[in-house]
Amino acid sequence: METIAAVHRNHFGEIISFVTSGGRIISYRKALMDTENGLIQGIQAVQDMNGTISLIPEAAQSFDHYPSVF
């Protein structure tokens, strides 16, 4: 099972893709699907009051402590 190793943000600071422990670079949408299918550990999919599903790390409030890939 993979974990998230780094994040790639756009110029607005929004996460657009992830680097996994296996070296894959995957889109936010692919990370969401892989998380829901149990392929990535250490993050979880949560739904807000508007019905939007987003990813958050299980051990922290945000992905701010993850290294950034440019």
Gaussian input, Z-matrix of N, CA and C with variables (Angstrom, degrees):
# hf/3-21g

backbone

0 1
 N
 C     1     B1
 C     2     B2     1     A1
 N     3     B3     2     A2     1     D1
 C     4     B4     3     A3     2     D2
 C     5     B5     4     A4     3     D3
 N     6     B6     5     A5     4     D4
 C     7     B7     6     A6     5     D5
 C     8     B8     7     A7     6     D6
 N     9     B9     8     A8     7     D7
 C    10    B10     9     A9     8     D8
 C    11    B11    10    A10     9     D9
 N    12    B12    11    A11    10    D10
 C    13    B13    12    A12    11    D11
 C    14    B14    13    A13    12    D12
 N    15    B15    14    A14    13    D13
 C    16    B16    15    A15    14    D14
 C    17    B17    16    A16    15    D15
 N    18    B18    17    A17    16    D16
 C    19    B19    18    A18    17    D17
 C    20    B20    19    A19    18    D18
 N    21    B21    20    A20    19    D19
 C    22    B22    21    A21    20    D20
 C    23    B23    22    A22    21    D21
 N    24    B24    23    A23    22    D22
 C    25    B25    24    A24    23    D23
 C    26    B26    25    A25    24    D24
 N    27    B27    26    A26    25    D25
 C    28    B28    27    A27    26    D26
 C    29    B29    28    A28    27    D27
 N    30    B30    29    A29    28    D28
 C    31    B31    30    A30    29    D29
 C    32    B32    31    A31    30    D30
 N    33    B33    32    A32    31    D31
 C    34    B34    33    A33    32    D32
 C    35    B35    34    A34    33    D33
 N    36    B36    35    A35    34    D34
 C    37    B37    36    A36    35    D35
 C    38    B38    37    A37    36    D36
 N    39    B39    38    A38    37    D37
 C    40    B40    39    A39    38    D38
 C    41    B41    40    A40    39    D39
 N    42    B42    41    A41    40    D40
 C    43    B43    42    A42    41    D41
 C    44    B44    43    A43    42    D42
 N    45    B45    44    A44    43    D43
 C    46    B46    45    A45    44    D44
 C    47    B47    46    A46    45    D45
 N    48    B48    47    A47    46    D46
 C    49    B49    48    A48    47    D47
 C    50    B50    49    A49    48    D48
 N    51    B51    50    A50    49    D49
 C    52    B52    51    A51    50    D50
 C    53    B53    52    A52    51    D51
 N    54    B54    53    A53    52    D52
 C    55    B55    54    A54    53    D53
 C    56    B56    55    A55    54    D54
 N    57    B57    56    A56    55    D55
 C    58    B58    57    A57    56    D56
 C    59    B59    58    A58    57    D57
 N    60    B60    59    A59    58    D58
 C    61    B61    60    A60    59    D59
 C    62    B62    61    A61    60    D60
 N    63    B63    62    A62    61    D61
 C    64    B64    63    A63    62    D62
 C    65    B65    64    A64    63    D63
 N    66    B66    65    A65    64    D64
 C    67    B67    66    A66    65    D65
 C    68    B68    67    A67    66    D66
 N    69    B69    68    A68    67    D67
 C    70    B70    69    A69    68    D68
 C    71    B71    70    A70    69    D69
 N    72    B72    71    A71    70    D70
 C    73    B73    72    A72    71    D71
 C    74    B74    73    A73    72    D72
 N    75    B75    74    A74    73    D73
 C    76    B76    75    A75    74    D74
 C    77    B77    76    A76    75    D75
 N    78    B78    77    A77    76    D76
 C    79    B79    78    A78    77    D77
 C    80    B80    79    A79    78    D78
 N    81    B81    80    A80    79    D79
 C    82    B82    81    A81    80    D80
 C    83    B83    82    A82    81    D81
 N    84    B84    83    A83    82    D82
 C    85    B85    84    A84    83    D83
 C    86    B86    85    A85    84    D84
 N    87    B87    86    A86    85    D85
 C    88    B88    87    A87    86    D86
 C    89    B89    88    A88    87    D87
 N    90    B90    89    A89    88    D88
 C    91    B91    90    A90    89    D89
 C    92    B92    91    A91    90    D90
 N    93    B93    92    A92    91    D91
 C    94    B94    93    A93    92    D92
 C    95    B95    94    A94    93    D93
 N    96    B96    95    A95    94    D94
 C    97    B97    96    A96    95    D95
 C    98    B98    97    A97    96    D96
 N    99    B99    98    A98    97    D97
 C   100   B100    99    A99    98    D98
 C   101   B101   100   A100    99    D99
 N   102   B102   101   A101   100   D100
 C   103   B103   102   A102   101   D101
 C   104   B104   103   A103   102   D102
 N   105   B105   104   A104   103   D103
 C   106   B106   105   A105   104   D104
 C   107   B107   106   A106   105   D105
 N   108   B108   107   A107   106   D106
 C   109   B109   108   A108   107   D107
 C   110   B110   109   A109   108   D108
 N   111   B111   110   A110   109   D109
 C   112   B112   111   A111   110   D110
 C   113   B113   112   A112   111   D111
 N   114   B114   113   A113   112   D112
 C   115   B115   114   A114   113   D113
 C   116   B116   115   A115   114   D114
 N   117   B117   116   A116   115   D115
 C   118   B118   117   A117   116   D116
 C   119   B119   118   A118   117   D117
 N   120   B120   119   A119   118   D118
 C   121   B121   120   A120   119   D119
 C   122   B122   121   A121   120   D120
 N   123   B123   122   A122   121   D121
 C   124   B124   123   A123   122   D122
 C   125   B125   124   A124   123   D123
 N   126   B126   125   A125   124   D124
 C   127   B127   126   A126   125   D125
 C   128   B128   127   A127   126   D126
 N   129   B129   128   A128   127   D127
 C   130   B130   129   A129   128   D128
 C   131   B131   130   A130   129   D129
 N   132   B132   131   A131   130   D130
 C   133   B133   132   A132   131   D131
 C   134   B134   133   A133   132   D132
 N   135   B135   134   A134   133   D133
 C   136   B136   135   A135   134   D134
 C   137   B137   136   A136   135   D135
 N   138   B138   137   A137   136   D136
 C   139   B139   138   A138   137   D137
 C   140   B140   139   A139   138   D138
 N   141   B141   140   A140   139   D139
 C   142   B142   141   A141   140   D140
 C   143   B143   142   A142   141   D141
 N   144   B144   143   A143   142   D142
 C   145   B145   144   A144   143   D143
 C   146   B146   145   A145   144   D144
 N   147   B147   146   A146   145   D145
 C   148   B148   147   A147   146   D146
 C   149   B149   148   A148   147   D147
 N   150   B150   149   A149   148   D148
 C   151   B151   150   A150   149   D149
 C   152   B152   151   A151   150   D150
 N   153   B153   152   A152   151   D151
 C   154   B154   153   A153   152   D152
 C   155   B155   154   A154   153   D153
 N   156   B156   155   A155   154   D154
 C   157   B157   156   A156   155   D155
 C   158   B158   157   A157   156   D156
 N   159   B159   158   A158   157   D157
 C   160   B160   159   A159   158   D158
 C   161   B161   160   A160   159   D159
 N   162   B162   161   A161   160   D160
 C   163   B163   162   A162   161   D161
 C   164   B164   163   A163   162   D162
 N   165   B165   164   A164   163   D163
 C   166   B166   165   A165   164   D164
 C   167   B167   166   A166   165   D165
 N   168   B168   167   A167   166   D166
 C   169   B169   168   A168   167   D167
 C   170   B170   169   A169   168   D168
 N   171   B171   170   A170   169   D169
 C   172   B172   171   A171   170   D170
 C   173   B173   172   A172   171   D171
 N   174   B174   173   A173   172   D172
 C   175   B175   174   A174   173   D173
 C   176   B176   175   A175   174   D174
 N   177   B177   176   A176   175   D175
 C   178   B178   177   A177   176   D176
 C   179   B179   178   A178   177   D177
 N   180   B180   179   A179   178   D178
 C   181   B181   180   A180   179   D179
 C   182   B182   181   A181   180   D180
 N   183   B183   182   A182   181   D181
 C   184   B184   183   A183   182   D182
 C   185   B185   184   A184   183   D183
 N   186   B186   185   A185   184   D184
 C   187   B187   186   A186   185   D185
 C   188   B188   187   A187   186   D186
 N   189   B189   188   A188   187   D187
 C   190   B190   189   A189   188   D188
 C   191   B191   190   A190   189   D189
 N   192   B192   191   A191   190   D190
 C   193   B193   192   A192   191   D191
 C   194   B194   193   A193   192   D192
 N   195   B195   194   A194   193   D193
 C   196   B196   195   A195   194   D194
 C   197   B197   196   A196   195   D195
 N   198   B198   197   A197   196   D196
 C   199   B199   198   A198   197   D197
 C   200   B200   199   A199   198   D198
 N   201   B201   200   A200   199   D199
 C   202   B202   201   A201   200   D200
 C   203   B203   202   A202   201   D201
 N   204   B204   203   A203   202   D202
 C   205   B205   204   A204   203   D203
 C   206   B206   205   A205   204   D204
 N   207   B207   206   A206   205   D205
 C   208   B208   207   A207   206   D206
 C   209   B209   208   A208   207   D207

   B1=1.4560
   B2=1.5324
   B3=1.3103
   B4=1.4640
   B5=1.5260
   B6=1.3168
   B7=1.4579
   B8=1.5242
   B9=1.3177
   B10=1.4624
   B11=1.5232
   B12=1.3357
   B13=1.4647
   B14=1.5235
   B15=1.3384
   B16=1.4652
   B17=1.5285
   B18=1.3220
   B19=1.4659
   B20=1.5246
   B21=1.3183
   B22=1.4632
   B23=1.5210
   B24=1.3156
   B25=1.4691
   B26=1.5230
   B27=1.3273
   B28=1.4600
   B29=1.5289
   B30=1.3176
   B31=1.4762
   B32=1.5296
   B33=1.3227
   B34=1.4645
   B35=1.5254
   B36=1.3474
   B37=1.4569
   B38=1.5149
   B39=1.3288
   B40=1.4537
   B41=1.5266
   B42=1.3039
   B43=1.4646
   B44=1.5231
   B45=1.3313
   B46=1.4643
   B47=1.5228
   B48=1.3322
   B49=1.4608
   B50=1.5205
   B51=1.3218
   B52=1.4598
   B53=1.5218
   B54=1.3149
   B55=1.4610
   B56=1.5260
   B57=1.3287
   B58=1.4582
   B59=1.5201
   B60=1.3111
   B61=1.4639
   B62=1.5187
   B63=1.3176
   B64=1.4582
   B65=1.5211
   B66=1.3555
   B67=1.4555
   B68=1.5165
   B69=1.3223
   B70=1.4660
   B71=1.5229
   B72=1.3217
   B73=1.4608
   B74=1.5168
   B75=1.3280
   B76=1.4577
   B77=1.5202
   B78=1.3182
   B79=1.4569
   B80=1.5278
   B81=1.3192
   B82=1.4624
   B83=1.5215
   B84=1.3345
   B85=1.4613
   B86=1.5393
   B87=1.3446
   B88=1.4541
   B89=1.5320
   B90=1.3264
   B91=1.4651
   B92=1.5210
   B93=1.3108
   B94=1.4616
   B95=1.5295
   B96=1.3233
   B97=1.4679
   B98=1.5247
   B99=1.3417
   B100=1.4622
   B101=1.5244
   B102=1.3240
   B103=1.4641
   B104=1.5239
   B105=1.3211
   B106=1.4660
   B107=1.5256
   B108=1.3402
   B109=1.4616
   B110=1.5318
   B111=1.3384
   B112=1.4482
   B113=1.5208
   B114=1.3373
   B115=1.4603
   B116=1.5242
   B117=1.3365
   B118=1.4619
   B119=1.5203
   B120=1.3093
   B121=1.4604
   B122=1.5243
   B123=1.3059
   B124=1.4597
   B125=1.5157
   B126=1.3236
   B127=1.4618
   B128=1.5188
   B129=1.3247
   B130=1.4477
   B131=1.5153
   B132=1.3099
   B133=1.4575
   B134=1.5236
   B135=1.3144
   B136=1.4637
   B137=1.5269
   B138=1.3083
   B139=1.4557
   B140=1.5196
   B141=1.3445
   B142=1.4622
   B143=1.5286
   B144=1.3209
   B145=1.4637
   B146=1.5217
   B147=1.3433
   B148=1.4649
   B149=1.5194
   B150=1.3306
   B151=1.4479
   B152=1.5151
   B153=1.3300
   B154=1.4530
   B155=1.5272
   B156=1.3246
   B157=1.4627
   B158=1.5212
   B159=1.3260
   B160=1.4600
   B161=1.5278
   B162=1.3164
   B163=1.4504
   B164=1.5131
   B165=1.3300
   B166=1.4626
   B167=1.5239
   B168=1.3200
   B169=1.4695
   B170=1.5234
   B171=1.3180
   B172=1.4683
   B173=1.5151
   B174=1.3324
   B175=1.4579
   B176=1.5302
   B177=1.3354
   B178=1.4667
   B179=1.5228
   B180=1.3277
   B181=1.4601
   B182=1.5300
   B183=1.3395
   B184=1.4699
   B185=1.5228
   B186=1.3058
   B187=1.4582
   B188=1.5303
   B189=1.3270
   B190=1.4714
   B191=1.5214
   B192=1.3249
   B193=1.4626
   B194=1.5386
   B195=1.3247
   B196=1.4594
   B197=1.5254
   B198=1.3373
   B199=1.4632
   B200=1.5234
   B201=1.3131
   B202=1.4571
   B203=1.5166
   B204=1.3100
   B205=1.4571
   B206=1.5134
   B207=1.3128
   B208=1.4592
   B209=1.5112
   A1=108.42
   A2=115.95
   A3=121.44
   A4=111.41
   A5=114.81
   A6=122.74
   A7=107.53
   A8=116.61
   A9=121.40
   A10=108.26
   A11=115.80
   A12=121.22
   A13=112.05
   A14=117.67
   A15=121.45
   A16=109.05
   A17=115.65
   A18=121.42
   A19=110.16
   A20=115.90
   A21=122.48
   A22=106.99
   A23=116.12
   A24=121.42
   A25=110.78
   A26=116.07
   A27=120.12
   A28=109.04
   A29=116.80
   A30=119.71
   A31=112.90
   A32=118.22
   A33=121.81
   A34=111.53
   A35=116.43
   A36=121.04
   A37=114.11
   A38=117.33
   A39=121.55
   A40=110.13
   A41=116.53
   A42=120.66
   A43=108.68
   A44=115.66
   A45=119.90
   A46=112.28
   A47=117.48
   A48=120.04
   A49=109.80
   A50=114.24
   A51=122.05
   A52=109.56
   A53=115.84
   A54=122.56
   A55=105.59
   A56=115.99
   A57=119.78
   A58=110.78
   A59=115.27
   A60=120.92
   A61=111.57
   A62=117.48
   A63=122.04
   A64=112.90
   A65=116.33
   A66=120.38
   A67=114.66
   A68=117.61
   A69=119.74
   A70=110.08
   A71=116.22
   A72=122.42
   A73=105.33
   A74=115.40
   A75=120.28
   A76=110.35
   A77=115.47
   A78=121.02
   A79=110.22
   A80=114.98
   A81=120.31
   A82=109.36
   A83=116.81
   A84=121.81
   A85=111.10
   A86=117.54
   A87=121.49
   A88=110.31
   A89=117.29
   A90=120.83
   A91=110.66
   A92=116.70
   A93=121.41
   A94=110.22
   A95=117.00
   A96=120.79
   A97=110.95
   A98=117.23
   A99=120.62
   A100=111.51
   A101=117.11
   A102=121.14
   A103=110.57
   A104=116.10
   A105=120.10
   A106=111.71
   A107=117.27
   A108=121.79
   A109=112.95
   A110=117.12
   A111=121.66
   A112=114.73
   A113=117.99
   A114=121.55
   A115=113.15
   A116=117.34
   A117=122.15
   A118=107.80
   A119=116.49
   A120=120.50
   A121=110.18
   A122=115.99
   A123=121.36
   A124=114.70
   A125=117.17
   A126=121.03
   A127=107.80
   A128=115.42
   A129=119.59
   A130=110.58
   A131=115.49
   A132=122.32
   A133=108.05
   A134=116.39
   A135=121.21
   A136=109.26
   A137=115.60
   A138=121.24
   A139=109.28
   A140=116.43
   A141=119.45
   A142=110.21
   A143=117.10
   A144=121.55
   A145=112.74
   A146=117.69
   A147=121.52
   A148=112.42
   A149=117.52
   A150=121.75
   A151=114.12
   A152=117.28
   A153=121.59
   A154=109.33
   A155=115.88
   A156=120.70
   A157=108.31
   A158=115.83
   A159=120.35
   A160=109.32
   A161=114.86
   A162=121.42
   A163=110.68
   A164=116.07
   A165=121.26
   A166=107.98
   A167=117.02
   A168=118.66
   A169=109.96
   A170=116.37
   A171=120.07
   A172=112.80
   A173=118.05
   A174=121.22
   A175=113.60
   A176=118.46
   A177=120.74
   A178=109.35
   A179=115.13
   A180=120.79
   A181=112.85
   A182=116.85
   A183=119.87
   A184=110.24
   A185=115.46
   A186=121.78
   A187=111.63
   A188=117.82
   A189=121.47
   A190=113.62
   A191=118.69
   A192=120.19
   A193=112.96
   A194=117.48
   A195=121.11
   A196=109.60
   A197=118.03
   A198=119.79
   A199=111.16
   A200=116.57
   A201=121.85
   A202=110.15
   A203=116.14
   A204=122.96
   A205=107.40
   A206=116.82
   A207=119.75
   A208=110.27
   D1=141.39
   D2=-177.94
   D3=-94.57
   D4=163.10
   D5=171.83
   D6=-127.82
   D7=171.05
   D8=176.46
   D9=-86.91
   D10=130.04
   D11=-178.07
   D12=-106.17
   D13=-30.18
   D14=-177.83
   D15=-159.88
   D16=165.35
   D17=179.24
   D18=-125.60
   D19=154.86
   D20=174.16
   D21=-120.45
   D22=123.05
   D23=-177.20
   D24=-110.44
   D25=150.98
   D26=173.77
   D27=-83.08
   D28=-177.61
   D29=-176.38
   D30=-70.66
   D31=-8.10
   D32=174.35
   D33=-92.01
   D34=-4.74
   D35=-178.82
   D36=89.04
   D37=4.71
   D38=179.54
   D39=-83.99
   D40=140.14
   D41=178.55
   D42=-72.23
   D43=127.78
   D44=178.48
   D45=-113.94
   D46=-21.65
   D47=176.32
   D48=-157.44
   D49=167.30
   D50=-178.22
   D51=-127.91
   D52=153.55
   D53=168.81
   D54=-108.44
   D55=128.46
   D56=-178.77
   D57=-93.20
   D58=167.84
   D59=177.75
   D60=-63.30
   D61=-21.33
   D62=177.83
   D63=-86.89
   D64=0.60
   D65=178.00
   D66=90.52
   D67=0.85
   D68=178.24
   D69=-75.88
   D70=144.38
   D71=169.89
   D72=-107.33
   D73=116.49
   D74=-175.38
   D75=-126.18
   D76=149.00
   D77=178.67
   D78=-69.30
   D79=165.10
   D80=177.33
   D81=-58.20
   D82=-43.94
   D83=-178.76
   D84=-62.28
   D85=-42.88
   D86=178.73
   D87=-65.61
   D88=-39.94
   D89=176.92
   D90=-62.12
   D91=-39.31
   D92=177.75
   D93=-62.90
   D94=-46.16
   D95=179.34
   D96=-64.55
   D97=-44.02
   D98=-179.95
   D99=-64.55
   D100=-36.93
   D101=177.49
   D102=-65.54
   D103=-45.38
   D104=179.57
   D105=-64.43
   D106=-28.98
   D107=179.46
   D108=-89.71
   D109=4.01
   D110=176.16
   D111=77.59
   D112=20.04
   D113=-178.12
   D114=-90.97
   D115=-18.56
   D116=179.09
   D117=-122.73
   D118=130.57
   D119=179.00
   D120=-107.97
   D121=160.57
   D122=177.35
   D123=91.86
   D124=-5.43
   D125=174.42
   D126=-133.43
   D127=159.98
   D128=179.33
   D129=-138.15
   D130=151.95
   D131=176.67
   D132=-92.60
   D133=129.54
   D134=179.07
   D135=-127.78
   D136=149.21
   D137=179.92
   D138=-109.80
   D139=129.66
   D140=179.27
   D141=-86.43
   D142=-178.23
   D143=-176.12
   D144=-65.57
   D145=-21.65
   D146=178.50
   D147=-87.84
   D148=-2.34
   D149=-179.88
   D150=90.80
   D151=1.96
   D152=179.03
   D153=-77.42
   D154=130.77
   D155=179.19
   D156=-98.71
   D157=130.79
   D158=178.81
   D159=-136.44
   D160=167.66
   D161=-179.12
   D162=-102.81
   D163=141.03
   D164=173.19
   D165=-138.35
   D166=147.48
   D167=175.49
   D168=-70.83
   D169=146.88
   D170=-179.10
   D171=-71.23
   D172=-29.89
   D173=-173.81
   D174=-98.02
   D175=-0.28
   D176=-176.85
   D177=-148.17
   D178=170.71
   D179=180.00
   D180=-82.81
   D181=-21.27
   D182=-176.81
   D183=-153.66
   D184=176.54
   D185=177.97
   D186=-92.03
   D187=14.30
   D188=-176.05
   D189=-61.38
   D190=-28.95
   D191=-178.37
   D192=-85.47
   D193=-3.61
   D194=177.37
   D195=-80.23
   D196=143.66
   D197=177.17
   D198=-62.25
   D199=148.53
   D200=177.76
   D201=-97.79
   D202=140.17
   D203=175.81
   D204=-109.02
   D205=133.92
   D206=-178.78
   D207=-113.00

